[in-house]
Every structure is written in structure tokens, then in C-alpha cells.
Amino acid sequence: MPRIEKIDPQQASPAVKKAIEDHLADGYRLTNEKLTLLHNVTAFDALEATSYRLDRELQRLVGQQAADFFEYAISLENDCVVCSTYFANLLKKRGISFEEFAFSDKEQLLIDYGRAMARNPKHIDDELFDRMKAMFTDEEIIVITTMGLFMLANNYFNDIMDVDPAPYVSPAAEQA
């Protein structure tokens, strides 16, 4: 049971309705996490809007698939049901089995780094970081690490708030 109920988009304030409208116009969908965050537009913007911009930058630098593997690995290691379910469904739609996929060296390194960040961010192994430095530029490592922190923040938010991992279904869709 969620600790804080998600907002009802139909009953939301004009500022929240505008944030929802903008988010949907950008091609994103509403989730239970987003509807919980939307109790405050600034909180929503800080976690969601910023992480989406950063994710686009990560995808530009390492590719969409590698970015998705990195973020999924963090969610799996951090045991976040909401985010790991999201990424599992995303990969399934692409016909990818994470457990059986033959990762490239870059993808495997990102997975290893993501898992290490989630496991113990204060002690990233020097050997692992040396491998990161050999594969990625300083700029790329900064973007990768920062996106990893946003992924962890999303995971923690979902876990602390007990956000329902089931996909959000709008009231209009329920009536159809």
C-alpha cells in the first residue's frame, strides 16, 4: 500500500495539470511514481524532468541499449521493483532477455559499474574505475555516474514511498 496516494490528474491544480500536459506532450507517459511526485511540481521536475534530460544525454554518449542496460542493472542490484519491472518490460518488448543476452564489452562494463554503484557507492573498486577510464572519456564518466545517481534516487523514492509497481491506468482508459 503506498505511503502517499498518487494525485488524481482530473482534480489537480492548474500547475500540476500543466506539468502533466507538458510531460505527455514530450512523449512520456504517466506512472504511479510520477503521479506521486506530482504532489509538488518542483519535486517532479527535479527528479523526473532532469533525469529524462540526463538520460537523453547518456543515450547520446553510449547508446540507448547500453544506457537501458546500465539503468536496469542499478535497479536490479538495488532491488527496486518499480524500476526493474519497468526495464524488464522495456527489454521484453525489444525481444531481449537480460539473463541470456550477449553484452558487448561496453555494455558489460556499464552493467558492472551500475551494480557497483548500487551495491556500495563509497567504494567503487579501483580496477573497475580504471576499466571505466580506459573505455570512456571523463565527460562520459561524469554523465554515466550522474545518471546512475538519478536512477538510485528514483529507486529510493519508489521504495520509500511504496509506489505501486503496476502500470498506471488513466480513469479514461478504465472507462473505455
C-alpha positions in Angstrom: 0.0 0.0 0.0 1.5 3.4 -1.0 2.5 5.6 1.8 1.2 8.6 -0.1 -1.5 8.3 -2.6 -0.9 9.4 -6.1 -2.7 12.6 -7.2 -5.8 12.5 -9.3 -4.9 14.2 -12.6 -8.6 15.3 -13.0 -8.6 17.1 -9.6 -5.1 18.5 -9.9 -4.1 22.2 -9.6 -3.5 24.1 -12.8 0.3 23.9 -12.3 0.1 20.2 -11.9 -2.1 19.8 -14.9 0.4 21.9 -16.9 3.3 19.7 -15.8 1.3 16.6 -16.8 0.4 18.2 -20.2 4.0 19.1 -20.9 5.2 15.7 -19.9 2.7 13.9 -22.1 3.5 16.3 -25.0 7.2 15.4 -24.7 6.1 11.8 -25.5 6.3 10.4 -21.9 3.6 8.6 -20.1 2.3 8.9 -16.6 3.3 6.4 -14.0 2.4 5.8 -10.3 5.8 7.3 -9.4 5.2 10.4 -11.4 1.7 10.9 -10.0 3.1 10.6 -6.5 5.9 13.1 -7.2 3.3 15.5 -8.7 2.2 16.4 -5.2 4.8 19.1 -5.9 5.8 20.2 -9.4 9.3 21.3 -8.3 10.0 17.8 -6.8 8.6 16.2 -10.0 10.8 18.5 -12.2 13.9 17.8 -10.1 13.7 14.0 -10.2 11.8 13.3 -13.4 12.4 16.1 -15.9 16.1 16.4 -15.0 16.6 12.6 -15.2 14.9 12.5 -18.6 17.3 15.2 -19.9 20.2 13.4 -18.5 19.1 10.0 -19.8 18.9 11.5 -23.3 22.5 12.8 -22.9 23.6 9.3 -21.7 22.0 7.7 -24.7 23.7 10.2 -27.0 27.1 9.2 -25.5 26.8 5.5 -25.0 23.7 4.4 -27.0 20.1 3.7 -25.9 20.6 0.0 -25.3 23.7 0.4 -23.2 22.0 3.2 -21.2 19.0 0.9 -20.6 21.2 -2.0 -19.5 23.1 0.3 -17.1 19.9 1.6 -15.5 18.3 -1.8 -15.3 21.4 -3.2 -13.6 21.2 -0.5 -11.0 17.5 -1.2 -10.4 18.1 -5.0 -10.1 21.1 -4.6 -7.8 19.1 -2.1 -5.7 16.1 -4.4 -5.7 13.7 -1.7 -6.8 10.5 -3.5 -8.0 9.1 -0.4 -9.8 12.1 0.4 -11.9 13.3 -3.2 -12.5 9.8 -4.1 -13.7 9.8 -1.1 -16.0 13.1 -2.0 -17.6 12.3 -5.8 -17.7 9.1 -4.9 -19.7 11.0 -2.4 -21.9 13.6 -5.1 -22.8 11.0 -7.8 -23.3 9.2 -5.5 -25.9 12.6 -5.4 -27.7 12.9 -9.2 -27.5 15.9 -9.0 -25.2 16.4 -11.4 -22.3 18.8 -9.7 -19.9 19.8 -13.0 -18.4 20.8 -14.5 -21.7 21.9 -11.5 -23.8 25.5 -11.4 -25.1 26.6 -8.0 -23.9 29.3 -6.0 -25.7 32.3 -5.1 -23.6 31.0 -1.6 -23.2 27.5 -2.8 -22.1 29.0 -5.3 -19.6 31.3 -2.6 -18.1 28.3 -0.3 -17.7 26.4 -3.1 -16.0 29.3 -3.8 -13.7 29.6 -0.1 -12.8 25.9 0.3 -12.3 25.8 -2.7 -10.0 28.9 -1.4 -8.0 27.2 2.0 -7.6 24.1 0.4 -6.2 26.0 -2.1 -4.0 28.4 0.3 -2.4 28.9 3.8 -3.9 31.5 4.7 -1.3 33.9 2.0 -2.5 34.0 1.6 -6.3 36.8 -0.8 -6.9 39.9 0.9 -8.4 40.2 -1.9 -11.1 36.6 -1.2 -12.2 37.2 2.5 -12.3 40.4 2.0 -14.3 38.4 0.0 -16.8 35.9 2.8 -17.0 38.7 5.3 -17.6 40.1 3.1 -20.4 36.7 2.8 -22.1 35.1 6.2 -21.6 36.1 9.9 -21.6 35.9 12.0 -18.4 32.8 13.6 -19.7 31.1 10.3 -20.4 32.0 9.0 -16.9 30.5 12.1 -15.3 27.3 11.7 -17.3 27.2 7.9 -16.6 27.8 8.4 -12.9 25.3 11.3 -12.6 22.6 9.2 -14.4 23.4 6.3 -12.0 22.7 8.7 -9.1 19.4 9.7 -10.6 18.5 6.1 -11.1 19.3 5.4 -7.5 17.2 8.4 -6.4 14.2 7.0 -8.4 14.7 3.6 -6.9 14.9 5.0 -3.3 11.8 7.3 -3.9 9.8 4.3 -5.1 10.9 2.1 -2.3 10.5 4.7 0.5 7.0 5.7 -0.8 6.0 2.1 -1.5 4.9 3.2 -5.0 2.7 0.6 -6.7 4.7 -1.1 -9.5 1.7 -1.9 -11.6 1.3 0.3 -14.7 -0.8 3.4 -14.2 -4.1 3.2 -16.0 -5.9 6.5 -16.5 -9.5 6.8 -15.5 -10.5 7.5 -19.1 -8.8 4.2 -20.2 -10.6 2.3 -17.4 -14.0 3.5 -18.8 -13.1 2.6 -22.4 
